[in-house]
């Protein structure tokens, strides 16, 4: 992954309910427990979509290629590097004006 590029920020709920498809195995590194899991993206989608509002996740998702990464934050935002996502980016200013 070219970490010199800018990441794009998305609302985690929207990202994981979108039609984003990632084939093959992915790694899920949980920053709180410092544990890494090997799974597939659909299992992660189900896990993220079934979190309770009080559940907090800080984690990175990536595959063997290391060409992309999704960082999921406890602020219900996800930072994406190296993937093209077909949903609207998170707008902090719009959200704060609510």
The 8 nearest C-alpha neighbors of each residue, nearest first, counted from 0:
[[1, 66, 67, 65, 2, 81, 80, 68],
 [0, 2, 3, 4, 66, 81, 80, 67],
 [1, 3, 4, 0, 80, 5, 6, 81],
 [4, 2, 1, 5, 0, 6, 80, 81],
 [5, 3, 2, 1, 6, 80, 81, 0],
 [6, 4, 7, 3, 80, 2, 79, 1],
 [5, 7, 80, 79, 78, 4, 8, 81],
 [6, 8, 79, 78, 5, 9, 80, 88],
 [7, 9, 78, 89, 77, 88, 79, 6],
 [10, 8, 89, 88, 77, 76, 11, 14],
 [9, 11, 76, 13, 12, 89, 75, 77],
 [12, 10, 76, 14, 77, 75, 13, 9],
 [11, 13, 15, 14, 10, 16, 48, 75],
 [14, 12, 16, 10, 11, 15, 17, 9],
 [15, 13, 11, 17, 12, 16, 10, 9],
 [14, 16, 17, 12, 44, 13, 11, 48],
 [17, 15, 13, 14, 12, 18, 48, 44],
 [18, 16, 14, 19, 15, 13, 86, 85],
 [17, 19, 20, 16, 15, 85, 14, 84],
 [20, 18, 17, 21, 84, 15, 14, 85],
 [21, 19, 18, 22, 40, 41, 17, 15],
 [22, 20, 40, 19, 23, 39, 41, 25],
 [23, 21, 20, 24, 40, 39, 25, 41],
 [24, 22, 39, 25, 21, 40, 62, 38],
 [23, 25, 39, 38, 37, 62, 22, 26],
 [26, 24, 62, 39, 38, 61, 37, 40],
 [25, 27, 37, 61, 60, 36, 62, 38],
 [26, 28, 60, 36, 35, 59, 29, 37],
 [27, 29, 35, 59, 58, 34, 30, 26],
 [30, 28, 58, 33, 34, 31, 32, 57],
 [29, 31, 33, 58, 57, 32, 28, 34],
 [32, 30, 29, 33, 57, 56, 58, 34],
 [31, 33, 34, 29, 30, 28, 35, 57],
 [34, 32, 30, 29, 31, 35, 28, 58],
 [35, 33, 32, 29, 28, 36, 30, 31],
 [36, 34, 28, 27, 29, 26, 33, 37],
 [35, 37, 27, 26, 38, 28, 34, 25],
 [36, 38, 26, 25, 27, 24, 35, 39],
 [39, 37, 24, 25, 36, 26, 42, 40],
 [40, 38, 24, 25, 42, 41, 23, 43],
 [39, 41, 43, 42, 21, 44, 25, 38],
 [40, 42, 44, 43, 39, 45, 21, 20],
 [43, 41, 45, 40, 44, 39, 46, 38],
 [44, 42, 46, 40, 41, 45, 47, 39],
 [43, 45, 41, 47, 42, 46, 15, 48],
 [44, 46, 48, 42, 43, 47, 49, 41],
 [45, 47, 43, 49, 44, 48, 42, 50],
 [48, 46, 44, 50, 49, 45, 43, 15],
 [47, 49, 45, 46, 50, 44, 15, 12],
 [50, 48, 46, 47, 45, 51, 44, 52],
 [51, 49, 47, 48, 54, 46, 52, 53],
 [50, 52, 54, 53, 49, 55, 48, 47],
 [53, 51, 54, 50, 55, 49, 75, 73],
 [52, 54, 51, 55, 50, 73, 56, 75],
 [55, 53, 51, 52, 50, 56, 73, 47],
 [56, 54, 73, 53, 57, 72, 74, 52],
 [55, 57, 73, 72, 58, 54, 71, 29],
 [58, 56, 72, 73, 71, 30, 29, 31],
 [59, 57, 29, 71, 28, 30, 70, 56],
 [58, 60, 70, 28, 69, 27, 71, 61],
 [59, 61, 27, 69, 26, 68, 70, 28],
 [62, 60, 68, 26, 25, 67, 65, 59],
 [61, 63, 25, 64, 65, 26, 24, 60],
 [62, 64, 65, 61, 25, 26, 24, 66],
 [63, 65, 66, 62, 67, 61, 0, 25],
 [64, 66, 0, 63, 67, 62, 61, 68],
 [67, 0, 65, 64, 81, 68, 1, 62],
 [68, 66, 81, 0, 80, 65, 82, 61],
 [69, 67, 61, 80, 60, 79, 70, 59],
 [68, 70, 79, 60, 59, 78, 71, 77],
 [69, 71, 59, 78, 77, 58, 72, 60],
 [72, 70, 77, 58, 57, 59, 76, 69],
 [73, 71, 57, 74, 76, 75, 56, 77],
 [72, 74, 55, 56, 75, 57, 71, 76],
 [73, 75, 72, 76, 55, 71, 56, 77],
 [76, 74, 11, 73, 72, 10, 77, 12],
 [77, 75, 10, 11, 74, 72, 9, 71],
 [76, 78, 71, 11, 9, 70, 8, 72],
 [77, 79, 8, 70, 7, 69, 6, 9],
 [78, 80, 69, 7, 6, 68, 8, 77],
 [81, 79, 6, 67, 68, 82, 69, 7],
 [80, 82, 67, 66, 0, 68, 79, 83],
 [83, 81, 80, 67, 84, 79, 68, 66],
 [84, 82, 85, 81, 80, 79, 19, 86],
 [83, 85, 86, 82, 19, 14, 87, 79],
 [86, 84, 83, 87, 19, 17, 18, 88],
 [87, 85, 84, 88, 17, 14, 13, 9],
 [88, 86, 89, 85, 9, 84, 90, 13],
 [87, 89, 9, 8, 90, 86, 7, 10],
 [88, 90, 9, 8, 10, 91, 87, 76],
 [89, 91, 93, 92, 94, 88, 9, 8],
 [92, 90, 94, 93, 95, 89, 96, 8],
 [93, 91, 95, 94, 90, 96, 97, 89],
 [92, 94, 96, 90, 91, 95, 97, 89],
 [93, 95, 91, 92, 96, 97, 90, 89],
 [96, 94, 92, 97, 93, 91, 90, 89],
 [95, 97, 93, 94, 92, 91, 90, 89],
 [96, 95, 94, 93, 92, 91, 90, 89]]
